[in-house]
Structure formats: structure tokens, C-alpha cells
Amino acid sequence: ASGGAINAVNGYVFAIDPTEVGSAFKLDLAPTNSGAGPLSIAFYTDMVNGITCSTYDGTPSAAGVVCGAYAIVYTSAGADLTFVYQDGLAVPAPPPFMASKFAFSAPIALPFPAGAEQGNIGEPSVDVDPSNDNIYVTSPTGVPCGASNAECVVFWRSTDGGSSLVQPAPNAFLSPLGGGDSDVIHDGLGHVLVADLRSLVDTGVFRSVDEGNTWTSTDTGPCSDREWITSGGPHATTGPLTIYETQNSGVCTPGALLQFWRSIDDGQTFLPVGVVDADLGSLGYTADASVEGAVEAKLAVDLVTGDIYVAWATQAIQDATGATTRILVVSRSTDGGATWHGHLAYAGPLGTSIQNLFPVIAVDHGGNVYAGFSTQLAGQLMGVYVTTSTDRGATRSDARRVNPTDQTAVFPAIAAGDDGKVDLTWIGTSGTSVGDASNQWNIFFGQSRNADGAAARWSVGQISTQVMHYGDICNQGLNCNIFGGNRDLADFISVTIDGDGNANAVWTDDGSQSPKAIMFSKQIGGPRTGKLPPKS
């Protein structure tokens, strides 16, 4: 294909035969090709609004599963390539299921009302309110959602322990610029709050006092990204109605990494408290002030002491290799976010990165702090690791690999319960590289019952029962849109623990679902992390 521009993408567009959806395809440069440049393919469920169900970086070839209604074989500008596309091929046999001592409910795809547009859903968040056992799930649909007819943030609720999830208030989160990162939490009053990123311009926080049937909204800070919220808990320094929010500072606060906002009226209004200081000098590192922003974990709060924790990495840290994200810092505040002190949680070898993608953090009922991340060390496949602090972040254990050594793993999510009991989920494949077009990915689960000990052990197994993604995964966030790679799963998955100590997991699936869907599964057997919340 040569020349032409389809939706601002150079390439060749064609309609998909509906009978071939779900079959395997191959895309190769033809033996007679004389052109130069990369060759990739994107499958679209909605060409008008640019909604893809799967994309593949085909340098020099691609293979996967057909989805959607249209496809574009796209090239770099000015390329003149001859290619061969084949579909209707047999889908490769899935890898063997990894059985374990844990049992999970059959994954279910979360529904949409008839005729509703789901947009480019992904990055689901999950929360369970132990006061009523309601399960809440959110997913953004892509910014700006005002450019399409999709909901900005999709909100599901289960009142039957996860057997079914419904949308109690479709279109409650409409905002012309919304549809970016979202987060969902409960407070201590049975209320539920949802955060929505509005195209890097500001953050909206929605609040419901009737379990998600009706909503009110307020704006927080400008120029935001990755706006994570959490309840301050019963021992917050500013009272039990405290809600915290962090967000990437971007260009709004030069030299700062993360802005910190606080509500003391249960999320009805928010005020800026300050910034999460880098505090790198005491850790032996310097930062390039011209490099702004960071990748940060969702906030974690010690429900006994009220201390706040955030784990983050930044390209601003300098070492012999230049800007890097090999350093993980855990910052702690004991005064409601007014001041922060950073502790070094992990320093990887020069040239490595933990940005695959977000780091994660959790605090158990005994105040032990767990930070997780994904990285690739020399001679090993990319894996997920956890490091532990038993003294509220002051010192850390060595990072321990959780997933098997013969598995490539990205996108960790973490939750903690009783002392030393931690759950972890991730996306894994038997392939040796995240960029392998033949990868078949699944959702995996790990639990440690002595994660606070010197020799933590992890039991691992599989949650998803069908391959949830085929092909490569780009783990560079928005840079995937610049340098190429498959970002159809967006940037993260989520897990939480319910009042009975069972894990509840959500993820995006574009492998077994067409169009792609948010999936939910709940632990129904095996060891649990503990039933009771912490006591002061």
C-alpha cells in the first residue's frame, strides 16, 4: 500500500468479513516488496471515532486474532510497501491453565446498555465496600469523551457478591473533556466516589450517597494526570470525612513531581495541600528540574495510624545512563499530606526501568508496607517484584520476584489484608518478550501469607480462563502513540480485597471478547487474607 491518509494514518483500509472475526490472521511483507519502513495493522470497531479493538506492530510481520469491522494496514509516511494479509486461519492452542490452591469465579464481561457506545475502554478500577458488600468497578472510555457518544466513565455495581454487575446510572459522568484515568473508592459512611481525568485539564470527583444511583460532581486541580483518590480512614489527621488525591504535576508546578489535594467534607470540595517532595538529595540522587512529572502508584493509607504512602518513579532522576526510571521511592506523610519524607524502596541496575507500567503499593493491617513493580533484569524475563518494609518505609527488604522465572509479566496490581498477607495480580505470557507478536496473555494471581518475613513465599495460579490478549503489549503509556506498539489494554489492571478476605480482580480483555470488554472475577476458594478490618 502506498500514499493516502485514512483518519490521519497512512495506509490501506479494508472491511473485515464478519465470518472471519475470531479467526487468526497473518500479515507479512510480500516476497516482491521493494519498499522500506515498518508495517503494522489496526482493527477498528468504530472507524469514525477511531476506536480500535486490537493493534499489532508488524515489523516486519504480525499475527493475531481478527476483530472489529475494519482494518488499516498502516505505514510510515512516504513508504511504498507490498504486503500479504491472510485471515480465516486457525487460532493457536492456548497455553496450559496454571492450576493452584485458589479458585475464582468464571470471569464475566461487564455489560453495556443496549445501543450504548463503550468507546476505548480500559484501565479498570475495583473497590468493595465492607459496610454493604457492594462491588464497584469503573473504566474510562477515552479522552475527550465529548467527541463521541460514549460514556466518559463507565460505573458498574454488584449487590449480589459479584454474580452480576449493572450500570445503575448510565451517562452520570458526562463531561466534554472527560474519559481519562478513573478511580473508585468507598468512604466510611457507605458512600462511593469516582475520579475522572478531563483531558489533562483538570480532575472531576463524583460522589454518591445512595450506592451509585445518583451523583454530584466537583472539580479539583488543573493540569492533572493519573489522579488517584483514597479515603483517609478513621484516623486521618483531619477527621473521618477526609479524602486524599494525588496527581501528576506536569507543567503546572515546575520542579514538583506530584500535587496533593485533600477534602475534609467527604469529597464535596477539595483544596491543594502542596506537593509530594522529591526528597532525592537525602537518598543520594539528583534530579533534572527540566524533567517534570512521575509515574505514581495509587495511594495507600495505614488505617490504624492514618499515615499516607505513595510509591513513585521519575525520569528526572539522573545517574550514569541519563534520565531513568530504575529508582522506586516510597514517600510517607504523617500529617495529612502537609509534609513528606521519601525512602528508597528499590534501585535497579543502570539502564533498567520499573516503568512497565505503574508501580503499586499496599499497607496491611499491621502497618507493613508493600511496593510492587515490573522490571527486566539481565539474563531474566521481565517479571513482577515486591519489596517489603516492616518499619513504615524506613528500610526495605530485597525485591522478590513473584511470577515464575519462565514467564514474562507486566501490569502488577496489589492489595493487602492481615499481617503479612498480600494478593498480587498481573498480566503474564510464556513468550520471552513483551514485543513478541505471537504472545498469548492471561491474568495471574499470587498470594503470600508471610510477605512481611525474611523469606516470603508466594503461591501463584491463573484467573482468566481464556487468552485475554494476543500479540505485543506496549508499556510506555502515551509514548506508545508516538513510537508504536499495542496499547489496547491501556496501562493497568486492578485488584482489591472484600470484607471476607477474598480477592476481587478486574482487567481489560481484547483476546476473547470482541469488542473488548472489562472482565471481573472473584476468589471463591483457597486461603484468604483475613476477614476483619484493622483495629486501633
ChimeraX attribute file (.defattr): number of C-alpha atoms within 10 A of each C-alpha:
attribute: neighborCount
match mode: 1-to-1
recipient: residues
	/A:1	17
	/A:2	17
	/A:3	15
	/A:4	14
	/A:5	13
	/A:6	13
	/A:7	13
	/A:8	7
	/A:9	15
	/A:10	20
	/A:11	25
	/A:12	17
	/A:13	20
	/A:14	11
	/A:15	12
	/A:16	17
	/A:17	14
	/A:18	12
	/A:19	8
	/A:20	16
	/A:21	17
	/A:22	21
	/A:23	16
	/A:24	18
	/A:25	19
	/A:26	17
	/A:27	22
	/A:28	19
	/A:29	20
	/A:30	12
	/A:31	9
	/A:32	9
	/A:33	13
	/A:34	10
	/A:35	14
	/A:36	13
	/A:37	13
	/A:38	17
	/A:39	25
	/A:40	22
	/A:41	23
	/A:42	21
	/A:43	26
	/A:44	23
	/A:45	21
	/A:46	17
	/A:47	16
	/A:48	9
	/A:49	15
	/A:50	14
	/A:51	21
	/A:52	25
	/A:53	28
	/A:54	28
	/A:55	26
	/A:56	28
	/A:57	24
	/A:58	24
	/A:59	14
	/A:60	12
	/A:61	19
	/A:62	23
	/A:63	23
	/A:64	27
	/A:65	25
	/A:66	28
	/A:67	30
	/A:68	25
	/A:69	19
	/A:70	19
	/A:71	23
	/A:72	21
	/A:73	22
	/A:74	24
	/A:75	23
	/A:76	17
	/A:77	14
	/A:78	14
	/A:79	18
	/A:80	17
	/A:81	22
	/A:82	17
	/A:83	16
	/A:84	12
	/A:85	15
	/A:86	11
	/A:87	19
	/A:88	16
	/A:89	15
	/A:90	11
	/A:91	13
	/A:92	12
	/A:93	8
	/A:94	12
	/A:95	13
	/A:96	7
	/A:97	13
	/A:98	14
	/A:99	11
	/A:100	14
	/A:101	10
	/A:102	19
	/A:103	16
	/A:104	20
	/A:105	16
	/A:106	16
	/A:107	19
	/A:108	18
	/A:109	20
	/A:110	19
	/A:111	16
	/A:112	15
	/A:113	10
	/A:114	6
	/A:115	6
	/A:116	13
	/A:117	15
	/A:118	25
	/A:119	28
	/A:120	26
	/A:121	31
	/A:122	29
	/A:123	23
	/A:124	30
	/A:125	26
	/A:126	25
	/A:127	24
	/A:128	24
	/A:129	21
	/A:130	18
	/A:131	13
	/A:132	11
	/A:133	18
	/A:134	21
	/A:135	24
	/A:136	27
	/A:137	29
	/A:138	28
	/A:139	31
	/A:140	29
	/A:141	26
	/A:142	28
	/A:143	22
	/A:144	19
	/A:145	24
	/A:146	16
	/A:147	11
	/A:148	18
	/A:149	14
	/A:150	23
	/A:151	26
	/A:152	33
	/A:153	32
	/A:154	26
	/A:155	27
	/A:156	22
	/A:157	25
	/A:158	18
	/A:159	15
	/A:160	11
	/A:161	14
	/A:162	18
	/A:163	14
	/A:164	16
	/A:165	22
	/A:166	17
	/A:167	21
	/A:168	15
	/A:169	15
	/A:170	18
	/A:171	16
	/A:172	20
	/A:173	23
	/A:174	18
	/A:175	19
	/A:176	15
	/A:177	21
	/A:178	28
	/A:179	29
	/A:180	27
	/A:181	29
	/A:182	30
	/A:183	26
	/A:184	25
	/A:185	23
	/A:186	24
	/A:187	21
	/A:188	17
	/A:189	12
	/A:190	16
	/A:191	18
	/A:192	25
	/A:193	27
	/A:194	28
	/A:195	29
	/A:196	31
	/A:197	31
	/A:198	27
	/A:199	20
	/A:200	20
	/A:201	13
	/A:202	19
	/A:203	29
	/A:204	21
	/A:205	26
	/A:206	22
	/A:207	24
	/A:208	18
	/A:209	14
	/A:210	11
	/A:211	21
	/A:212	21
	/A:213	13
	/A:214	13
	/A:215	18
	/A:216	14
	/A:217	17
	/A:218	14
	/A:219	16
	/A:220	21
	/A:221	21
	/A:222	16
	/A:223	19
	/A:224	23
	/A:225	25
	/A:226	25
	/A:227	30
	/A:228	25
	/A:229	25
	/A:230	23
	/A:231	25
	/A:232	31
	/A:233	21
	/A:234	19
	/A:235	17
	/A:236	25
	/A:237	16
	/A:238	17
	/A:239	16
	/A:240	18
	/A:241	18
	/A:242	24
	/A:243	27
	/A:244	26
	/A:245	30
	/A:246	28
	/A:247	29
	/A:248	26
	/A:249	25
	/A:250	21
	/A:251	15
	/A:252	15
	/A:253	15
	/A:254	13
	/A:255	19
	/A:256	21
	/A:257	27
	/A:258	29
	/A:259	23
	/A:260	23
	/A:261	24
	/A:262	27
	/A:263	21
	/A:264	18
	/A:265	14
	/A:266	23
	/A:267	28
	/A:268	16
	/A:269	16
	/A:270	21
	/A:271	14
	/A:272	16
	/A:273	17
	/A:274	17
	/A:275	21
	/A:276	25
	/A:277	16
	/A:278	24
	/A:279	17
	/A:280	16
	/A:281	10
	/A:282	12
	/A:283	12
	/A:284	8
	/A:285	13
	/A:286	15
	/A:287	19
	/A:288	13
	/A:289	12
	/A:290	10
	/A:291	18
	/A:292	21
	/A:293	24
	/A:294	23
	/A:295	23
	/A:296	28
	/A:297	25
	/A:298	24
	/A:299	22
	/A:300	26
	/A:301	26
	/A:302	24
	/A:303	23
	/A:304	18
	/A:305	15
	/A:306	21
	/A:307	23
	/A:308	23
	/A:309	26
	/A:310	25
	/A:311	28
	/A:312	27
	/A:313	26
	/A:314	24
	/A:315	20
	/A:316	23
	/A:317	20
	/A:318	16
	/A:319	14
	/A:320	8
	/A:321	9
	/A:322	13
	/A:323	16
	/A:324	20
	/A:325	24
	/A:326	21
	/A:327	23
	/A:328	26
	/A:329	25
	/A:330	25
	/A:331	23
	/A:332	24
	/A:333	18
	/A:334	16
	/A:335	14
	/A:336	22
	/A:337	23
	/A:338	15
	/A:339	15
	/A:340	22
	/A:341	19
	/A:342	25
	/A:343	21
	/A:344	19
	/A:345	26
	/A:346	22
	/A:347	15
	/A:348	16
	/A:349	12
	/A:350	14
	/A:351	14
	/A:352	17
	/A:353	22
	/A:354	28
	/A:355	27
	/A:356	26
	/A:357	23
	/A:358	28
	/A:359	29
	/A:360	26
	/A:361	28
	/A:362	27
	/A:363	29
	/A:364	26
	/A:365	21
	/A:366	19
	/A:367	23
	/A:368	22
	/A:369	27
	/A:370	30
	/A:371	27
	/A:372	29
	/A:373	29
	/A:374	25
	/A:375	22
	/A:376	20
	/A:377	14
	/A:378	8
	/A:379	6
	/A:380	13
	/A:381	20
	/A:382	25
	/A:383	27
	/A:384	31
	/A:385	21
	/A:386	25
	/A:387	20
	/A:388	28
	/A:389	21
	/A:390	18
	/A:391	11
	/A:392	20
	/A:393	23
	/A:394	15
	/A:395	13
	/A:396	19
	/A:397	17
	/A:398	14
	/A:399	18
	/A:400	18
	/A:401	18
	/A:402	24
	/A:403	26
	/A:404	14
	/A:405	13
	/A:406	14
	/A:407	18
	/A:408	25
	/A:409	33
	/A:410	29
	/A:411	27
	/A:412	28
	/A:413	28
	/A:414	28
	/A:415	24
	/A:416	27
	/A:417	27
	/A:418	21
	/A:419	19
	/A:420	25
	/A:421	23
	/A:422	26
	/A:423	27
	/A:424	28
	/A:425	33
	/A:426	27
	/A:427	27
	/A:428	27
	/A:429	23
	/A:430	17
	/A:431	20
	/A:432	15
	/A:433	18
	/A:434	23
	/A:435	17
	/A:436	17
	/A:437	21
	/A:438	17
	/A:439	23
	/A:440	23
	/A:441	27
	/A:442	26
	/A:443	26
	/A:444	21
	/A:445	29
	/A:446	20
	/A:447	26
	/A:448	20
	/A:449	20
	/A:450	15
	/A:451	27
	/A:452	22
	/A:453	13
	/A:454	10
	/A:455	10
	/A:456	15
	/A:457	15
	/A:458	19
	/A:459	15
	/A:460	22
	/A:461	19
	/A:462	21
	/A:463	27
	/A:464	25
	/A:465	16
	/A:466	18
	/A:467	20
	/A:468	22
	/A:469	27
	/A:470	25
	/A:471	26
	/A:472	26
	/A:473	28
	/A:474	24
	/A:475	23
	/A:476	20
	/A:477	17
	/A:478	13
	/A:479	12
	/A:480	15
	/A:481	12
	/A:482	9
	/A:483	9
	/A:484	17
	/A:485	22
	/A:486	23
	/A:487	22
	/A:488	24
	/A:489	27
	/A:490	24
	/A:491	22
	/A:492	24
	/A:493	26
	/A:494	24
	/A:495	25
	/A:496	24
	/A:497	27
	/A:498	24
	/A:499	18
	/A:500	14
	/A:501	20
	/A:502	22
	/A:503	28
	/A:504	25
	/A:505	29
	/A:506	29
	/A:507	28
	/A:508	27
	/A:509	28
	/A:510	22
	/A:511	25
	/A:512	18
	/A:513	19
	/A:514	16
	/A:515	22
	/A:516	27
	/A:517	26
	/A:518	25
	/A:519	21
	/A:520	26
	/A:521	21
	/A:522	24
	/A:523	20
	/A:524	15
	/A:525	13
	/A:526	11
	/A:527	16
	/A:528	22
	/A:529	25
	/A:530	19
	/A:531	15
	/A:532	14
	/A:533	16
	/A:534	16
	/A:535	8
	/A:536	9
